[in-house]
Amino acid sequence: MSKVLWTEAEIVVLCAAFANLDFSAGDDEKGESRRIAKAFGRTSGTVDMQWRNIKKYLANGDNKKIGERVKYWAETTLNRPHVVSRLSVHYCREKDWDLLDLVAEGECSNDKK
């Protein structure tokens, strides 16, 4: 069985959710992880694994087993969270992913400033 590559939209939305939620929300047994998996058409286990990749990269820097797009968007989440938040809202609306409550917090707080 071949591995299904993560799209840029999925990675951006996952990074935005990662930035807005407690780390435990990415666990494959949690409702948030299951909602993300359902929206993306993936298993909650693959969401959990990618969630951990984001954390590992942000904590330890470069890791050869983590994809370049994940590294890029994790860095962007750290350095320009408003960009990731707004783009994730766009992707959720465009793809009809019912995840706005998981990703929009950063955008809403930026609008209040």
C-alpha positions, 0 to 999 in steps of 0.5 A: 500500500502506497503512502498518501502524501500530505497536501500543503493545505492539510499541513497548514491547517494542522500547524494552525491547530497545533498552535491553538490547541494543547499538545494532547489534542493531537493524540489519536484518541482525542476528539480533535485529532479524530475531527481533523482525520475525518476532514482530511480523509485520514486516520487519527493515527496519521494525524497523531504522527504528523502532530508529533513531527511538528512538535519534534521539529520545533523542539529539536530543529532539523530532523531527516525523517520530517518532510520539508513542507512540514518543516517549512510550515512549522517554522512559519507557524513559529515566526509568522503565526498570523499567516498560518492562521489566515491561510488555514481559515482560507483552506478550511472554507475552500475545502469545506473542512469543519475545523474553523474552531480549531484554527481560527483562534489566532486570527481572531486574536490578531483582529482585536489588536 
